[in-house]
């Protein structure tokens, strides 16, 4: 099996002190996998702006590398520049630049609509200080008219100054390899890191997938549906599915893995153990 060379994990900002304490424990456990960085999500329209910033600065202060998500959503460019200044002054060097979701009811009030505009704003304001990651959609962004227009938008983000991409999660390795091939043929040459979503809860996975356009193959969906009241069996099956997916990706020469941890450590670490990734204190 090919060796996993690069690894990162995604967190979301907890709502309360108890959640922050739990996440601190999760971080300590995930450190065993020696990730390159942790990323922190940014809610629709900046709904978690302050909590995202505070968590990012806390993780950075602990000596860990962190990549804050930044999405323009309904934010004014001035608010984005303020955050960029705060992160740059703190010494943070990674950034995940996204279009983001606009909260319902705001209509056309958003001032920047596409991620390439945010990438250009970051480059204009901060030069090359940040290593910028953008999103990629192997199964096509749900708002795109076609695979061709989706690829064109991705190419625009790269042309605006993105350094790397992290994909939306998927469960069909062929979708990823097809997307990478089409990017190469179009001359889009940045590392495209697969985003991987462990399967831990049937209802949550369906809700997330329906919202972001990630396909759950019918055979997987039906098995999960049959196991939804048996958490242990569902998670065991899910771990098999995601392990097989990652083994195919690794065999195909991926540049790394980005794991959507959902602020948990048990299943991500079990996955990495199966993949033969070295974990501190374990063989």
N, C-alpha and C positions, 0 to 999 in steps of 0.2 A: 504493500500500500504506500502511496506517495505520502510524504511528510507534510504536515501543515506548517507553513513557514510564518504566516502572519495571522493574528487573531485579534478581534475586538468584540466588545459587548455593548449593548444599548440598555440604558435605564430610562425610566420616566420619573419626574419629580414627585415624591410622595406628598400627600395632602396634609399630613400632620407629623408631630414629633415622633409618635410611635412608628410610623412608616419610615421616617428617616433613620431611626435606630435599627430597624430591621434591614434597611438597605446598607447600612454601615457593616453589618454582619455579612451580608451577601458579598459586598466588595472584598472583605477580608478573605472570604472563601474563594472567590473568583481570582484573586491575586495568584493563587496556586498555579493557574494556567498561564501566567506571565503574559497577559494581553499587551498588545501595542498601545491601546488606548481604550477608554470608556467614552461613549457618547451619551448625551442627555437630550431628551426630546423637548420640543417647544410646542405648546398647545395651539389650537386653532385661534388665529387672530391675536396671538400673544397671551392667551388665557393663562399660561403658566410662566409668563415672562420672568417675574421676580423669583419664583421658586426654581425655575431653570437656572437663572444666573447664580442664585445663592448656592445651589447644589454643585454647579460647575466650579465655583470658586472654592468650595469646601474640598472637593475631590482634588483640585489642583494644589491646595494648601497641604494635603496629605502626601504630596510628592508623586502622585499618579498623573499620567498624561490623560487629558480629557479633551473631548471635541464637542463643544456646545452646538446643538441644532439651532439654526436661525432661519425663520421663515417670515417672509414679508407679510403674507396674509392681508390684514387691513391696517398694518402699521405704516406710519409715515416714515420716509427715509431718515428723518432726523432721529427717530427712535432707534433705528438700526445703527446709525453712526454712533449713537451714545453707547450702545452695547459693544460695538466693535472697539471703541476706545477703552471701555472698562476691561474687556478681555485682553487687549493688547498691553495695557498697563500692568495687568496681572502676570503677563508672560505666557499666556496661552497661545499656542501656535497652530492648532487644528480647528477646523470649522466645517460643519455640515450645512450647506446652503440649500434651502428648499423653497418651493413656491408656497407650500402650506395651504391649509384650508381656511376659507373665509367663513366666520360664523354666520348662521342663517339670519337674514334680516338686514345685512349690511349692503347687499346689492352691489352697486358699482362704486362704492366708496373706497375700495382698495386702490392704492396708488401704483403699485407694481404688481403685475399679474403673472409674470413668468420667472422661473428661477434664473434664467440667463441674465435678467435685469438685476437680480440680487447679486449674482456673481460679479457682474460688471461694477455694481456699486461698491462691493467689497474691495475689488482691485483698485478702483479709482480712489477710494478713501484710505486704504491700508497697504497698497502696493502688494509686495510678495510676502508680507509678514505671515499670512495664514496659508497653511496647506488646506485647500478647499476640496471637500468631498461633495458630490451631488448625487441625486437619486437616479436610478435606472429601472426600467420596467420591462423585464423579459417577456411578460405576458400582455404588454401594452397598457399604458396609463388609461384608467377608465374614462377620462375626458377626451382622449385622442380620437380623431376621426378615423385613423387607419394606422397600421404598423409603420408605414412610410412617414406619416406626419409625426408620429411619436419619435422615430429615429431622428428626424430633422430637428425636433426640439432638443433631444439629447445632444446632438452635434452642436447646436447653438450654445448650450451650457458649457461644453468643453471649449469651444472657440472663445467664449467670454472669459475663460481663465481657470476653469476647474482642473484640478490635478488628478483626481481619482473619482470613481463612482462606487456606490453601494446599492445593490439592487433591492427592490421590494422582494419579500419572501415568495417562494414558489415551491411546488412539490414535484415538478417535472423538469428533470435536468436538461432534457432536450430543448426546452424553451430558453434556458440560459445559454447553451452552446450555440443555438441558432442566432440569438441576439448578438453574442460576441462576434460570430462570423459576419453578420450583416454590418456591424460596426467597423470591423476590419476592412471590409470591401468598400465602405463609405469613407475610409481614411480617418476614422475616429480612433485614436490610439492612446487611450489612457487605461490604467488598470481598472477592471470592473470586478469588484469583490461581491460574491454572492451573499445576500442576507438570508439568514436561516432562522425559521421560527419553530422552536420545539413545540410539540403538541402536548398540552397539559389539561385542556378543558374544551369540551365539545362546543358548548354554546358560545363561548368567547371566540373560539377560532372561526366559527361561522360568521359571527358578527363582524370581526375584523376583516375577514376575507371578502364578504359582501361589500364592505365599505371601500376597500382599496383595490378591488378587482383581481385579487389573487385567486386562482382556480384551485379547488380541492378536487382531485380526480374522483369520479363517482365511486370507485371501489373503496377508496380511502374514506370518503364521506359516509358510505353505508356501514363500513366496519365501525367507524367512530360513533355513528348513531346507535348501533347495537350495543355499544359499550359505555354509553354516556352515563349510566347509573353505577358503573363499576370503575371508580377512578384509577385504581391500581392497574387493572387490565388495560384501560384506555391509554394510560401513560406508558405502559410496557409496549403496546402496539405502536403508539406514536414514536417511541424511541427507536423501534425497529425501522419504521418508515424513514425517519430523518437520518438515521445512521446510513441506511442504504443510499439515500440521496447524497449525503456528504461523501461517501466512498466513491460514487460516480463522479462527483465534482472534482475531488482530489485526483482521481485517475486521469481526468481531462486537463489537469494543469492549471487549476485556478490560482489566482495570486494571494488568496487568503480567505478567511471566513469572518463574517460579522454576525454575531448571534444576538437575536432579539430576546433578551433574558427575561423580560416581564418582571424584573426585580426579583428573580429567583436564581438560586445557584445549583440546586440538586440535579435537575434534568440537564442543564448545560454541561455540568461537570461529568455526568454519566455519559453524555454524548462524546465528549472529548476523550474520556477514558477508553471508550469503544474504538475511537479513531486512532488510538495509540499516541495521543498527544501527551507530552511529558507534563506531569503535575507535580509540583513541589512536594517532597516527602513521600512520593509514591513511585512505584516502578511499573 
